[in-house]
Amino acid sequence: NLVRLEMAEIAREVGVAPTDLRFTTALHYLRYEWSWLAISSPGTLPARLLRLRERLGELLLPKQRRGRECPRVVKKLPSRYPIKQVRSAK
C-alpha cells in the first residue's frame, strides 16, 4: 500500500494517471531508498524523497502499445476422435 500511495503522489505531481507508472520499477527504487534511509540521519528524508519522486516521474509507461500480429479469437478445442473422411463413389 505504501508503494501505491507513493506512486499516486508522484503521478499527481507529474500530472498523469497512477496507472501510467511502472509498479515494479517504483518498488525497486523505493526498496533501495528505504534501505539507505535506515542507516542515514532523519534530516535527509525530505531530500531523498524529493529525489526519488523526480526519478520515478521520469519512468512513465509508453502511451501506445504495439499492435497485434494476429486477431484475437477463441481457439477451437481439438477433437479426441479422428475426422471421418467421406469418399466419393466412382
C-alpha positions in Angstrom: 0.0 0.0 0.0 2.9 2.4 0.7 4.2 1.8 -2.8 0.8 2.6 -4.4 0.4 5.6 -2.2 3.8 7.0 -3.2 3.0 6.2 -6.9 -0.3 8.2 -6.5 1.6 11.2 -5.1 4.2 11.0 -7.9 1.5 10.7 -10.6 -0.3 13.7 -9.1 2.8 15.8 -9.2 3.7 14.8 -12.7 0.1 15.2 -13.9 -0.6 11.6 -15.2 -2.7 8.7 -14.1 -1.2 6.5 -11.4 -1.6 3.5 -13.8 0.9 5.2 -16.1 3.8 4.4 -13.7 5.6 1.1 -13.6 4.9 -0.7 -10.3 8.0 -2.9 -10.3 10.3 0.0 -11.1 8.7 2.0 -8.3 9.0 -0.9 -5.9 12.7 -1.4 -6.7 13.5 2.3 -6.3 11.5 2.6 -3.0 13.2 -0.5 -1.5 16.6 0.9 -2.5 15.9 4.3 -0.9 14.3 2.8 2.2 17.4 0.7 2.8 19.5 3.8 2.8 17.0 5.7 5.0 17.5 3.0 7.7 21.2 4.0 8.2 21.1 7.7 7.4 20.1 10.6 9.5 16.4 11.6 9.8 17.2 15.1 8.3 18.0 13.6 4.9 14.5 12.2 4.5 12.8 15.1 2.6 15.8 15.4 0.2 15.8 11.7 -0.5 12.0 11.6 -1.1 12.2 14.5 -3.4 15.0 12.9 -5.4 13.1 9.6 -5.5 9.9 11.3 -6.8 11.9 13.1 -9.5 13.5 9.8 -10.6 10.2 7.9 -10.7 8.4 10.7 -12.5 10.7 10.1 -15.5 9.9 6.4 -15.8 6.4 6.6 -17.3 4.9 3.8 -19.3 4.7 4.4 -23.1 1.4 5.8 -24.2 0.8 3.4 -27.0 1.2 -0.3 -27.2 2.4 -2.1 -30.3 -0.3 -3.6 -32.5 -1.4 -7.2 -32.6 0.1 -9.5 -35.2 -2.9 -11.9 -35.2 -6.6 -11.0 -34.3 -8.0 -12.2 -31.0 -10.1 -15.4 -31.5 -11.3 -18.2 -29.3 -9.5 -21.3 -30.5 -11.4 -24.5 -31.2 -10.6 -27.4 -29.0 -9.1 -30.3 -30.8 -11.3 -33.4 -31.1 -10.3 -36.6 -29.4 -11.5 -38.6 -32.4 -10.2 -38.5 -35.9 -12.2 -36.7 -38.6 -14.2 -39.1 -40.7 -13.3 -38.8 -44.4 -16.1 -39.1 -46.9 -15.0 -40.9 -50.0 -16.7 -40.3 -53.3 -18.2 -43.3 -55.1 -16.7 -43.8 -58.6 
